[in-house]
Amino acid sequence: MYRDEIDKDNFDLEPVKLSRDGIVGSQSENIDNNPVNAELKGRTARKDKVKVSGCEPKISCYQAIKNLTEQMMVRRTCEEGFKTEFINKCTSKNVQLVYFPYVVQEGTATSAKWTGLESKTSTTGYRVTITGSEASGYTGEVHEDTTTDWSLEDIEVKLDVKDKEVCADERINKIVDAEIVEISIPMPDEQDAKKIESLKYKAWENLDKKLKERSKKERNLPQRAKVSTQKDETRVIYYPMYLFCVKGIYSYVNGIDGSVVLNYEKGGSYQTDIATMKKKDILPKTIATLVMATVIVFMIYTLVRVIILEVESWHIYDPNMYDSELSHKGGYAAIIGGNILVCLVWGGYVFLRAFLIADHGLYLNAYLEWEKEERQTSSFTLDRKRVFKYCGLLAMTIIWAAVLIIIYISISSIFVVDGFGGIFDAMF
């Protein structure tokens, strides 16, 4: 049986004591007695320490155990045997403080270069305009004769746009602001070094793209401009996380804010809940299907009616619409090409909206998110905000479809004899 209440005395714990030179106290004394665990042993069994930039934990090992256990207690969807083993093994001997790296990459956009059309104006001569008469006298006005030459020129501007990018080890659930100090941790191994190099590469890749986009937007540069960037300071910082493993499944506690990433074997009522959520999704999915079907049918109806009117207008060959046979043929080509383009755009729109609406449904999607996050209750309730969001998604599907249809009718009215009014009367 697992413990139903969290009590410090029952766990026989003392809070972890920390110093800037490393971990001391109960946790470091138990490093060599941990269960066989590849990741945990690889990080904690080494005696060698190295000083690095890192964040000192703000919560104790006891608090991390308390947070893990509290979260497990409200998980009725956990397999019962796993839950029992999790609670019983969640002690200071098995929960370890580890440090995962994250990279802070700073950079600067230094310059931008592109080829543009430049004008040069020069004076080629002068002319005089004489006004007046013999009675009043003559006056003259001198004018410059100028010419403007246009040429392609290489344009280069200096920039000083700075930014930074943070890229973290995927096992860190979030980076919380904390003081960066010099701490001692077990010496990073080869796997850590590869991870850091990967984080550095990804951080610079993201930052380089961000700097170029920001520079073009803030300095109103043309999209074709080639922006030069440079790396500035690169910092590798180690972030504290408490790690716990049961049956090869890892759970983590953020060492700064105590938030939990809980992973476990699904069991209990999980599959029953999934089936229940799918049944509850039948009604909202039916409504969504009716909305999408209505939108599709009306789009097809609009497309057919407009095409018929356009073809009829083309056969009539109204001189008021086409001033020549050439423009008449051009209008015919525009009708064909335009309607093909409309079919592609509308098809893409329908596919996108159907995907957004059908993505796991209303209840199932909400349940899966709730199952992963931290929570205080063991029962699931659907948030009203999510219902309003789902209804808004359906409403916007209709509104945006109406906007696309109105734009289509407005453009097509150019090719129809009676214009917009003719199309409107034919449709309704």
C-alpha positions in Angstrom: 0.0 0.0 0.0 1.1 3.6 -0.7 1.1 6.4 1.8 -2.1 8.4 1.7 -0.7 11.4 3.4 2.5 13.4 3.0 4.5 13.8 6.1 8.1 14.7 6.6 8.7 12.3 9.4 7.2 9.4 7.4 9.8 10.0 4.7 12.7 10.2 7.1 14.1 13.2 5.2 16.1 16.2 5.9 16.1 19.1 3.4 18.9 19.2 0.9 21.7 21.6 2.0 23.4 23.4 -0.8 26.6 25.4 -1.1 28.3 27.1 -4.0 30.8 24.3 -4.1 28.2 21.6 -4.7 25.6 19.4 -3.0 26.2 18.4 0.6 24.0 16.7 3.2 21.7 13.7 2.9 21.4 13.7 -0.9 25.1 13.6 -1.7 25.7 10.9 0.9 23.3 8.6 -1.0 24.7 9.1 -4.5 26.4 5.8 -4.7 23.4 3.8 -3.3 21.0 4.7 -6.1 19.0 2.1 -8.1 20.6 0.9 -11.3 19.6 3.8 -13.6 21.7 4.7 -16.7 20.9 8.4 -16.7 20.9 8.9 -13.0 24.1 6.9 -12.3 25.9 8.5 -15.2 25.3 11.9 -13.6 25.6 11.3 -9.9 28.1 8.5 -9.5 31.1 10.6 -10.6 33.1 12.2 -7.8 34.8 14.7 -10.0 33.2 18.2 -9.8 33.5 21.1 -12.2 32.5 24.7 -11.5 30.0 26.1 -14.0 27.4 28.9 -14.3 24.1 27.6 -12.9 21.1 28.3 -10.8 20.9 27.2 -7.2 17.7 25.3 -6.4 15.0 27.3 -4.5 13.2 24.2 -3.3 14.4 21.3 -1.2 14.5 17.6 -2.0 11.7 17.1 0.5 9.5 19.7 -1.3 10.2 18.0 -4.6 9.1 14.6 -3.2 6.0 16.2 -1.7 5.1 17.8 -5.1 5.6 14.5 -7.0 3.6 12.5 -4.5 0.7 15.0 -4.4 0.4 15.0 -8.2 0.5 11.2 -8.2 -2.2 10.9 -5.6 -4.8 12.7 -7.8 -4.0 10.5 -10.8 -6.8 7.9 -10.9 -5.8 7.1 -14.5 -2.4 5.6 -13.3 -1.9 1.8 -13.3 -2.4 0.8 -9.7 0.8 -1.2 -9.3 2.9 1.6 -10.8 1.2 4.1 -8.5 2.0 2.0 -5.4 5.6 1.5 -6.4 5.9 5.3 -7.3 4.7 6.4 -3.9 6.8 3.9 -1.9 10.0 4.6 -3.8 9.6 8.4 -3.8 12.2 9.0 -1.1 15.4 11.1 -0.8 17.5 8.0 -1.8 15.8 7.8 -5.2 15.0 11.5 -6.0 18.1 13.1 -7.2 19.1 16.7 -8.0 20.6 16.9 -11.5 21.5 19.8 -13.7 20.5 20.1 -17.3 22.0 22.7 -19.7 20.4 25.6 -21.5 22.1 28.0 -23.9 21.7 31.8 -24.0 23.0 33.0 -27.4 23.4 36.7 -28.0 23.9 38.2 -31.5 23.8 41.4 -33.6 22.7 42.3 -37.1 25.6 44.4 -38.3 24.7 45.4 -41.9 22.4 44.9 -44.8 23.1 44.9 -48.5 20.9 44.9 -51.6 20.8 46.1 -55.2 18.4 48.9 -55.9 17.4 51.3 -58.6 19.0 54.7 -58.0 18.5 58.0 -59.8 21.1 60.7 -60.5 20.0 64.1 -61.7 22.4 66.4 -63.6 22.2 69.9 -65.3 22.5 69.9 -69.1 22.0 73.6 -69.7 19.9 76.7 -69.1 17.0 78.5 -70.8 15.4 81.9 -70.4 11.7 82.8 -70.4 11.0 86.4 -71.5 7.7 88.0 -70.3 6.3 91.6 -70.5 5.9 94.2 -73.3 7.5 97.4 -74.6 5.2 99.5 -72.4 5.8 97.6 -69.2 9.2 96.4 -69.9 10.6 92.9 -70.3 11.7 90.5 -67.6 13.5 87.2 -67.9 13.5 84.0 -65.8 16.3 81.5 -66.0 15.5 77.8 -65.8 17.8 74.8 -65.5 17.5 72.0 -68.0 18.1 68.7 -66.1 18.1 65.0 -66.9 17.7 62.0 -64.6 19.7 58.8 -65.2 18.6 55.6 -63.5 21.0 52.8 -62.7 21.2 49.7 -60.5 23.4 50.4 -57.5 24.6 48.3 -54.6 23.2 49.7 -51.4 24.6 49.0 -48.0 23.4 50.2 -44.6 24.9 49.8 -41.1 22.8 48.0 -38.5 23.0 47.6 -34.7 20.1 45.3 -34.0 20.7 43.1 -30.9 18.7 40.1 -29.6 19.1 36.8 -27.8 17.7 33.3 -28.0 17.3 30.8 -25.2 17.5 27.1 -26.2 17.0 24.5 -23.4 17.4 20.8 -22.9 14.0 19.2 -23.6 13.9 17.7 -20.1 13.6 21.2 -18.6 9.8 21.9 -18.5 10.4 25.7 -18.4 13.1 28.2 -17.6 12.2 30.3 -14.6 14.2 33.5 -13.9 16.8 32.9 -11.2 20.1 34.2 -10.1 23.0 32.8 -12.1 26.0 31.9 -9.8 29.1 29.7 -10.0 28.2 26.2 -8.7 29.9 22.8 -8.7 28.3 19.9 -10.5 29.5 16.4 -11.6 31.7 16.8 -14.6 29.7 16.8 -17.8 30.3 13.6 -19.9 30.5 13.2 -23.7 26.7 13.0 -24.0 26.4 16.3 -22.3 28.9 17.9 -24.6 27.0 16.7 -27.7 23.8 18.0 -26.2 25.3 21.4 -25.6 26.7 21.6 -29.1 23.3 20.8 -30.5 21.6 23.5 -28.3 24.2 26.1 -29.5 23.5 25.2 -33.1 19.8 25.4 -32.7 20.0 28.7 -30.6 22.1 30.4 -33.3 19.9 29.1 -36.1 16.8 30.6 -34.5 18.6 33.8 -33.5 20.0 34.4 -36.9 16.5 34.1 -38.5 15.0 36.4 -35.8 17.7 39.1 -36.3 17.2 39.2 -40.0 13.4 39.4 -39.7 13.6 42.1 -37.0 16.1 44.2 -39.0 14.0 44.2 -42.2 10.9 45.1 -40.2 12.3 47.8 -38.0 14.5 49.4 -40.7 12.0 49.0 -43.6 14.5 47.0 -45.6 13.4 45.2 -48.8 12.9 41.5 -48.4 15.7 40.8 -50.9 18.2 42.5 -48.6 21.0 40.3 -47.4 21.5 40.9 -43.7 24.8 40.1 -42.1 24.8 38.9 -38.5 27.4 38.0 -35.9 27.5 35.9 -32.8 28.1 37.7 -29.5 28.3 36.1 -26.1 27.3 32.4 -25.8 26.5 31.3 -22.3 25.9 27.7 -21.1 23.9 27.6 -17.9 23.0 24.6 -15.9 19.4 24.4 -14.5 18.4 22.4 -11.5 15.9 19.6 -11.9 14.9 16.9 -9.5 14.8 13.5 -11.2 12.8 10.4 -10.2 12.6 7.1 -12.2 10.2 4.1 -11.7 10.2 1.2 -14.2 12.3 3.2 -16.6 9.8 6.1 -16.7 11.2 9.5 -15.7 9.4 12.3 -13.8 10.9 15.7 -13.1 10.4 18.6 -10.7 11.6 22.1 -11.6 14.2 23.0 -9.0 13.2 26.7 -9.0 9.4 26.8 -9.0 8.6 23.2 -8.0 6.4 22.5 -11.1 6.1 18.8 -11.9 6.4 16.8 -15.1 4.7 13.6 -14.2 5.0 10.5 -16.4 3.5 7.1 -15.6 1.9 3.9 -17.0 -1.7 4.6 -18.0 -4.3 2.3 -16.5 -7.2 2.5 -14.2 -10.0 4.5 -15.8 -7.8 6.0 -18.6 -9.2 3.9 -21.5 -12.7 4.2 -20.1 -12.3 8.0 -19.9 -11.0 8.2 -23.5 -14.0 6.2 -24.7 -16.3 8.5 -22.7 -14.7 11.6 -24.2 -15.1 10.3 -27.7 -18.9 9.6 -27.1 -19.3 13.2 -25.7 -17.6 14.5 -28.8 -20.3 13.0 -31.1 -22.6 16.0 -30.6 -20.0 18.8 -31.2 -18.6 16.9 -34.1 -22.0 16.5 -35.6 -22.6 20.2 -35.3 -19.2 20.9 -36.8 -19.9 18.5 -39.7 -23.2 20.3 -40.4 -21.4 23.7 -40.4 -18.7 22.5 -42.7 -21.2 20.8 -45.0 -23.3 23.9 -45.2 -20.2 26.0 -46.0 -19.0 23.6 -48.7 -22.5 23.3 -50.3 -22.9 27.1 -50.5 -19.4 27.5 -51.9 -20.1 25.0 -54.6 -23.5 26.6 -55.3 -21.9 30.1 -55.6 -19.1 28.8 -57.8 -21.5 27.0 -60.2 -23.9 30.0 -60.5 -21.1 32.5 -61.1 -19.4 30.4 -63.7 -22.7 30.0 -65.6 -23.2 33.7 -65.6 -19.7 34.4 -66.7 -20.0 31.9 -69.6 -23.3 33.4 -70.7 -21.8 36.9 -70.6 -18.8 35.7 -72.6 -21.1 34.3 -75.3 -23.2 37.4 -75.5 -20.0 39.5 -76.1 -21.4 42.8 -74.8 -19.5 45.7 -76.4 -20.0 47.7 -73.2 -17.9 45.1 -71.4 -15.2 44.3 -74.0 -13.9 47.1 -76.2 -12.2 44.7 -78.6 -12.1 41.0 -79.6 -8.7 40.7 -78.0 -10.0 41.9 -74.6 -12.9 39.6 -75.0 -10.5 36.6 -75.4 -8.5 37.9 -72.5 -11.6 38.0 -70.3 -12.3 34.4 -71.2 -8.8 33.4 -70.2 -9.2 35.3 -67.0 -12.5 33.6 -66.2 -10.9 30.1 -66.7 -7.7 30.9 -64.8 -9.5 32.8 -62.0 -11.9 30.0 -61.3 -9.2 27.4 -61.1 -7.4 29.6 -58.6 -10.6 30.1 -56.6 -11.1 26.3 -56.4 -7.6 25.8 -55.1 -7.9 28.6 -52.5 -11.3 27.5 -51.3 -10.3 23.8 -51.2 -7.3 24.8 -49.0 -9.5 26.8 -46.7 -12.0 24.0 -46.3 -9.3 21.5 -45.5 -7.6 23.8 -43.0 -10.9 24.6 -41.1 -11.9 20.9 -41.1 -8.5 20.0 -39.6 -8.8 22.6 -36.9 -12.3 21.5 -35.9 -11.6 17.8 -36.1 -8.3 17.9 -34.2 -9.1 15.4 -31.4 -12.6 17.0 -31.0 -13.7 19.2 -28.1 -13.8 16.9 -25.1 -11.0 14.5 -26.0 -8.6 17.3 -26.8 -9.3 19.0 -23.5 -9.0 15.7 -21.6 -5.6 14.9 -23.0 -4.3 18.3 -22.1 -5.7 18.0 -18.6 -4.2 14.6 -18.1 -0.7 16.0 -18.7 -0.7 19.2 -16.7 -0.4 19.8 -13.0 -3.7 19.8 -11.2 -5.4 19.7 -7.8 -8.4 17.5 -8.6 -8.8 13.9 -9.8 -12.0 14.5 -11.9 -12.1 16.2 -15.3 -14.5 19.0 -16.1 -14.7 20.9 -19.4 -13.7 24.5 -19.1 -16.3 27.0 -20.4 -13.6 29.0 -22.1 -12.8 26.0 -24.3 -16.5 25.6 -25.2 -16.6 29.3 -26.2 -13.4 28.9 -28.2 -14.8 25.9 -30.1 -18.0 27.8 -30.8 -15.9 30.7 -32.0 -14.0 28.4 -34.3 -17.3 27.3 -35.9 -18.5 30.9 -36.2 -15.3 32.1 -37.8 -15.5 29.3 -40.3 -18.8 30.7 -41.5 -17.7 34.3 -41.4 -14.4 33.7 -43.3 -16.3 31.6 -45.9 -18.7 34.5 -46.4 -15.8 36.9 -46.8 -14.2 34.7 -49.5 -17.5 34.4 -51.3 -18.1 38.1 -51.3 -14.6 38.8 -52.6 -15.1 36.2 -55.4 -18.5 37.7 -56.4 -17.0 41.2 -56.4 -14.2 40.2 -58.8 -16.4 38.0 -61.0 -18.9 40.9 -61.4 -16.3 42.5 -63.8 -17.0 39.7 -66.3 -20.8 39.5 -65.9 -23.2 41.7 -67.9 -25.3 43.0 -65.0 -22.3 43.1 -62.5 -22.7 42.4 -58.8 -26.4 43.0 -58.8 -26.9 40.4 -61.6 -25.0 37.8 -59.7 -26.8 38.5 -56.5 -30.3 38.3 -58.2 -29.3 35.0 -59.9 -28.2 33.5 -56.6 -31.1 34.5 -54.4 
